[in-house]
Amino acid sequence: MWYSDKWKDYELIDTSDGERLERWGKYILIRPDPQIIWKSEKKNPLWNKADGVYKRASTGGGRWVKSKMPENWSIGYGDCKFVLRPMGFKHTGLFPEQAANWDWFSELIRNSKRKINVLNLFAYTGGATVMAAKAGADVVHVDASKGMVAQAKENAEMSGLGQAHIRYIVDDCRKFVEREIRRGHKYDGIIMDPPSYGRGPSGEVWKLEDCIDDFVALAAQLLSDRPLFFLINSYTTGLSPMTMNYILNLHVAEKHGGKLASEELALPVAKTERFLPCGASSRWWSED
Protein backbone atom coordinates (compact mmCIF):
# COMPACT_ATOMS: atom_id res chain seq x y z
CA MET A 1 0.00 0.00 0.00
CA TRP A 2 1.21 3.48 -0.93
CA TYR A 3 -0.37 6.28 1.08
CA SER A 4 -0.17 10.06 1.10
CA ASP A 5 0.59 11.33 4.60
CA LYS A 6 2.53 14.54 3.94
CA TRP A 7 -0.43 16.82 3.27
CA LYS A 8 -0.91 19.92 5.41
CA ASP A 9 -3.75 21.52 3.41
CA TYR A 10 -5.78 18.33 2.95
CA GLU A 11 -7.11 15.90 5.56
CA LEU A 12 -9.44 12.92 5.36
CA ILE A 13 -11.13 13.43 8.72
CA ASP A 14 -13.63 10.56 8.87
CA THR A 15 -15.53 8.03 6.73
CA SER A 16 -18.95 6.41 7.16
CA ASP A 17 -21.96 5.12 5.25
CA GLY A 18 -20.71 5.85 1.74
CA GLU A 19 -19.31 9.30 2.54
CA ARG A 20 -15.97 10.92 3.29
CA LEU A 21 -15.55 13.96 5.54
CA GLU A 22 -12.64 16.04 4.29
CA ARG A 23 -10.79 19.28 4.91
CA TRP A 24 -9.58 21.10 1.81
CA GLY A 25 -7.68 24.08 3.13
CA LYS A 26 -10.13 25.82 5.47
CA TYR A 27 -13.26 24.28 3.90
CA ILE A 28 -15.00 21.09 5.06
CA LEU A 29 -16.60 18.90 2.39
CA ILE A 30 -18.72 15.75 2.45
CA ARG A 31 -18.54 13.68 -0.73
CA PRO A 32 -19.74 10.18 -1.67
CA ASP A 33 -17.27 7.32 -2.01
CA PRO A 34 -18.33 3.82 -3.15
CA GLN A 35 -15.46 2.20 -1.24
CA ILE A 36 -16.94 3.27 2.10
CA ILE A 37 -19.35 0.39 2.69
CA TRP A 38 -19.04 0.48 6.50
CA LYS A 39 -21.33 2.37 8.86
CA SER A 40 -19.67 3.90 11.89
CA GLU A 41 -21.09 6.50 14.25
CA LYS A 42 -20.57 10.04 12.98
CA LYS A 43 -19.35 11.56 16.25
CA ASN A 44 -17.21 14.31 14.76
CA PRO A 45 -19.20 17.59 14.93
CA LEU A 46 -17.85 18.61 11.52
CA TRP A 47 -20.30 16.14 9.93
CA ASN A 48 -22.93 18.77 10.74
CA LYS A 49 -20.84 21.80 9.85
CA ALA A 50 -19.71 21.07 6.30
CA ASP A 51 -19.24 23.94 3.84
CA GLY A 52 -20.12 21.68 0.92
CA VAL A 53 -22.18 18.48 0.67
CA TYR A 54 -22.49 16.44 -2.53
CA LYS A 55 -25.33 13.93 -2.85
CA ARG A 56 -25.87 11.24 -5.43
CA ALA A 57 -29.24 11.21 -7.23
CA SER A 58 -31.25 7.98 -7.39
CA THR A 59 -31.54 8.45 -11.16
CA GLY A 60 -27.77 8.84 -11.58
CA GLY A 61 -25.36 11.74 -11.30
CA GLY A 62 -25.71 14.12 -8.38
CA ARG A 63 -25.25 17.69 -7.21
CA TRP A 64 -23.97 19.90 -4.41
CA VAL A 65 -26.99 20.17 -2.12
CA LYS A 66 -25.19 22.52 0.25
CA SER A 67 -22.49 24.96 -0.71
CA LYS A 68 -20.95 27.70 1.40
CA MET A 69 -17.77 27.36 -0.61
CA PRO A 70 -16.33 29.98 -2.94
CA GLU A 71 -16.27 29.20 -6.65
CA ASN A 72 -12.58 28.37 -6.30
CA TRP A 73 -9.75 28.45 -3.78
CA SER A 74 -6.24 27.02 -3.60
CA ILE A 75 -4.26 24.60 -1.47
CA GLY A 76 -0.58 23.72 -1.42
CA TYR A 77 1.53 20.58 -1.44
CA GLY A 78 5.16 21.28 -0.70
CA ASP A 79 6.03 24.37 -2.71
CA CYS A 80 3.33 23.77 -5.32
CA LYS A 81 -0.15 25.31 -5.45
CA PHE A 82 -3.36 23.92 -6.90
CA VAL A 83 -6.66 25.64 -7.57
CA LEU A 84 -9.80 23.79 -6.45
CA ARG A 85 -13.14 24.09 -8.26
CA PRO A 86 -15.96 21.87 -6.97
CA MET A 87 -17.49 20.27 -10.05
CA GLY A 88 -20.92 18.90 -10.91
CA PHE A 89 -19.64 15.32 -10.71
CA LYS A 90 -18.29 15.59 -7.11
CA HIS A 91 -14.64 16.22 -8.03
CA THR A 92 -12.63 19.17 -6.72
CA GLY A 93 -9.96 19.15 -9.44
CA LEU A 94 -7.36 17.24 -7.43
CA PHE A 95 -6.84 13.66 -6.24
CA PRO A 96 -4.86 13.92 -2.98
CA GLU A 97 -3.93 10.23 -2.91
CA GLN A 98 -1.75 10.84 -5.97
CA ALA A 99 0.76 12.69 -3.79
CA ALA A 100 2.35 9.30 -3.06
CA ASN A 101 3.16 8.95 -6.76
CA TRP A 102 4.22 12.60 -7.09
CA ASP A 103 6.83 12.08 -4.38
CA TRP A 104 8.06 8.87 -6.02
CA PHE A 105 8.67 10.15 -9.54
CA SER A 106 9.88 13.57 -8.34
CA GLU A 107 12.71 11.87 -6.48
CA LEU A 108 13.60 9.81 -9.56
CA ILE A 109 13.71 12.96 -11.71
CA ARG A 110 15.81 14.94 -9.23
CA ASN A 111 18.28 12.09 -8.77
CA SER A 112 18.66 11.32 -12.47
CA LYS A 113 21.38 13.97 -13.06
CA ARG A 114 20.11 14.52 -16.60
CA LYS A 115 17.27 16.29 -18.38
CA ILE A 116 14.14 14.13 -18.28
CA ASN A 117 11.30 14.41 -20.79
CA VAL A 118 7.94 13.33 -19.37
CA LEU A 119 4.68 12.56 -21.18
CA ASN A 120 1.58 12.93 -19.00
CA LEU A 121 -1.45 11.29 -20.63
CA PHE A 122 -5.05 11.82 -19.46
CA ALA A 123 -3.37 14.59 -17.50
CA TYR A 124 -6.52 16.23 -16.05
CA THR A 125 -5.70 19.43 -14.09
CA GLY A 126 -1.99 18.74 -14.06
CA GLY A 127 -1.09 17.66 -10.54
CA ALA A 128 1.53 15.28 -11.92
CA THR A 129 2.58 17.78 -14.58
CA VAL A 130 3.29 20.45 -11.98
CA MET A 131 5.21 18.08 -9.70
CA ALA A 132 7.32 16.66 -12.56
CA ALA A 133 8.14 20.15 -13.83
CA LYS A 134 8.99 21.35 -10.32
CA ALA A 135 11.43 18.42 -10.03
CA GLY A 136 13.16 19.65 -13.20
CA ALA A 137 11.55 17.70 -16.05
CA ASP A 138 10.30 18.96 -19.39
CA VAL A 139 6.65 17.87 -19.65
CA VAL A 140 4.12 17.28 -22.41
CA HIS A 141 0.64 17.45 -20.88
CA VAL A 142 -2.19 15.82 -22.88
CA ASP A 143 -5.90 15.80 -22.08
CA ALA A 144 -9.02 15.84 -24.25
CA SER A 145 -10.74 18.51 -22.11
CA LYS A 146 -9.90 22.11 -22.94
CA GLY A 147 -11.18 23.24 -19.53
CA MET A 148 -8.95 20.79 -17.64
CA VAL A 149 -5.90 21.86 -19.64
CA ALA A 150 -6.67 25.51 -18.84
CA GLN A 151 -6.77 24.66 -15.14
CA ALA A 152 -3.47 22.78 -15.47
CA LYS A 153 -1.88 25.95 -16.87
CA GLU A 154 -3.30 27.90 -13.94
CA ASN A 155 -1.84 25.39 -11.46
CA ALA A 156 1.57 25.64 -13.11
CA GLU A 157 1.53 29.45 -12.98
CA MET A 158 0.47 29.44 -9.31
CA SER A 159 3.37 27.07 -8.59
CA GLY A 160 5.92 29.41 -10.17
CA LEU A 161 6.16 27.36 -13.36
CA GLY A 162 4.70 29.81 -15.84
CA GLN A 163 7.98 29.80 -17.79
CA ALA A 164 8.73 26.09 -17.34
CA HIS A 165 9.11 23.76 -20.30
CA ILE A 166 5.54 22.44 -20.29
CA ARG A 167 3.73 21.83 -23.56
CA TYR A 168 -0.07 21.67 -23.23
CA ILE A 169 -2.02 19.59 -25.76
CA VAL A 170 -5.82 19.32 -26.04
CA ASP A 171 -6.26 16.05 -27.89
CA ASP A 172 -7.40 12.44 -27.74
CA CYS A 173 -4.55 10.62 -25.99
CA ARG A 174 -4.45 7.61 -28.28
CA LYS A 175 -4.38 9.72 -31.44
CA PHE A 176 -1.62 11.88 -29.94
CA VAL A 177 0.49 8.83 -29.06
CA GLU A 178 0.07 7.43 -32.57
CA ARG A 179 1.25 10.74 -34.07
CA GLU A 180 4.22 10.92 -31.70
CA ILE A 181 5.29 7.43 -32.80
CA ARG A 182 5.17 8.51 -36.44
CA ARG A 183 7.17 11.65 -35.58
CA GLY A 184 9.82 9.59 -33.82
CA HIS A 185 9.52 11.49 -30.54
CA LYS A 186 10.73 9.79 -27.36
CA TYR A 187 10.18 10.25 -23.62
CA ASP A 188 12.12 9.23 -20.54
CA GLY A 189 9.04 9.05 -18.33
CA ILE A 190 5.40 8.26 -19.06
CA ILE A 191 2.47 8.88 -16.71
CA MET A 192 -1.04 7.75 -17.55
CA ASP A 193 -4.23 8.11 -15.55
CA PRO A 194 -6.86 6.75 -17.95
CA PRO A 195 -10.61 6.90 -17.24
CA SER A 196 -12.53 3.71 -16.53
CA TYR A 197 -15.02 4.52 -19.26
CA GLY A 198 -15.41 7.17 -21.91
CA ARG A 199 -16.08 8.02 -25.53
CA GLY A 200 -13.61 9.23 -28.10
CA PRO A 201 -14.09 12.20 -30.43
CA SER A 202 -15.77 10.00 -33.05
CA GLY A 203 -18.04 8.21 -30.58
CA GLU A 204 -15.77 5.22 -30.07
CA VAL A 205 -16.14 3.59 -26.65
CA TRP A 206 -13.22 3.47 -24.21
CA LYS A 207 -13.51 0.75 -21.58
CA LEU A 208 -10.29 0.50 -19.62
CA GLU A 209 -10.27 -3.28 -19.12
CA ASP A 210 -10.56 -3.77 -22.88
CA CYS A 211 -8.11 -1.06 -23.93
CA ILE A 212 -5.34 -0.83 -21.35
CA ASP A 213 -3.06 -3.63 -22.63
CA ASP A 214 -3.08 -2.35 -26.19
CA PHE A 215 -2.63 1.26 -25.09
CA VAL A 216 0.33 0.53 -22.81
CA ALA A 217 1.97 -1.44 -25.62
CA LEU A 218 1.46 1.55 -27.91
CA ALA A 219 2.72 4.14 -25.41
CA ALA A 220 5.76 2.01 -24.55
CA GLN A 221 6.99 2.61 -28.12
CA LEU A 222 7.60 6.22 -27.06
CA LEU A 223 10.12 5.31 -24.36
CA SER A 224 13.64 6.54 -24.97
CA ASP A 225 16.76 4.38 -25.06
CA ARG A 226 17.33 5.29 -21.38
CA PRO A 227 13.84 5.42 -19.92
CA LEU A 228 13.47 6.42 -16.29
CA PHE A 229 9.93 5.44 -15.30
CA PHE A 230 6.44 4.41 -16.41
CA LEU A 231 3.43 4.97 -14.13
CA ILE A 232 -0.14 3.72 -14.60
CA ASN A 233 -2.98 4.80 -12.32
CA SER A 234 -6.36 3.08 -12.20
CA TYR A 235 -9.64 3.80 -10.44
CA THR A 236 -11.34 0.84 -12.12
CA THR A 237 -12.57 -1.61 -9.48
CA GLY A 238 -12.01 -4.73 -11.55
CA LEU A 239 -8.46 -3.86 -12.62
CA SER A 240 -6.17 -5.13 -9.86
CA PRO A 241 -2.64 -3.85 -9.17
CA MET A 242 -1.23 -7.23 -10.21
CA THR A 243 -3.05 -7.07 -13.55
CA MET A 244 -1.39 -3.74 -14.31
CA ASN A 245 1.91 -5.15 -13.03
CA TYR A 246 1.68 -7.99 -15.55
CA ILE A 247 0.98 -5.54 -18.39
CA LEU A 248 3.96 -3.34 -17.49
CA ASN A 249 6.16 -6.40 -17.20
CA LEU A 250 5.08 -7.58 -20.63
CA HIS A 251 5.46 -4.28 -22.50
CA VAL A 252 8.17 -2.41 -20.57
CA ALA A 253 10.25 -4.55 -18.21
CA GLU A 254 10.89 -7.36 -20.70
CA LYS A 255 12.62 -4.86 -23.00
CA HIS A 256 14.16 -2.38 -20.56
CA GLY A 257 14.79 -4.44 -17.43
CA GLY A 258 14.43 -2.32 -14.30
CA LYS A 259 12.06 -2.82 -11.40
CA LEU A 260 8.30 -3.18 -10.98
CA ALA A 261 5.95 -2.56 -8.07
CA SER A 262 2.14 -2.39 -7.89
CA GLU A 263 0.02 -1.43 -4.89
CA GLU A 264 -3.24 0.09 -3.76
CA LEU A 265 -3.22 3.84 -3.19
CA ALA A 266 -4.69 5.03 0.10
CA LEU A 267 -5.37 8.02 2.31
CA PRO A 268 -5.00 7.89 6.09
CA VAL A 269 -8.27 8.50 7.97
CA ALA A 270 -7.51 10.85 10.87
CA LYS A 271 -10.27 9.60 13.20
CA THR A 272 -9.51 5.88 12.98
CA GLU A 273 -5.83 5.85 11.95
CA ARG A 274 -6.85 3.35 9.27
CA PHE A 275 -6.64 3.80 5.51
CA LEU A 276 -9.21 4.43 2.79
CA PRO A 277 -8.43 2.63 -0.50
CA CYS A 278 -8.32 5.09 -3.40
CA GLY A 279 -7.48 3.14 -6.54
CA ALA A 280 -4.21 1.52 -7.51
CA SER A 281 -0.94 2.24 -9.27
CA SER A 282 1.70 0.24 -11.05
CA ARG A 283 5.24 1.60 -11.28
CA TRP A 284 8.19 0.65 -13.46
CA TRP A 285 11.57 2.35 -13.07
CA SER A 286 15.09 1.85 -14.36
CA GLU A 287 18.00 0.77 -12.20
CA ASP A 288 20.40 3.41 -13.59
Buried (B, 14 or more C-beta within 10 A) or exposed (E): EBBBEEBEBBBBBBBBEBBBBBBBBEBBBBBBBEBBEEEEEBEBEBBEEBBBBBBBEEEEEBEBEEBEBEEEBBBBBBEBBBBBBBEEEBBBBBBBBBBBBBBBBBEBBEEBEEEBBBBBBBBBBBBBBBBBBBBBBBBBBBBBBEEBBEBBBBBBBBBBBEEBEBEBBBBBBBBBBEEBBEEEBBBBBBBBBBBBEBEEEEEEEBEBEEBBBEBBEBBBEBBBEEBBBBBBBBBBEEBBBEBBBBBBBBBBBEEBEBEBBBBBBBBBBBBBEEBBBBBBBBBBBBEE
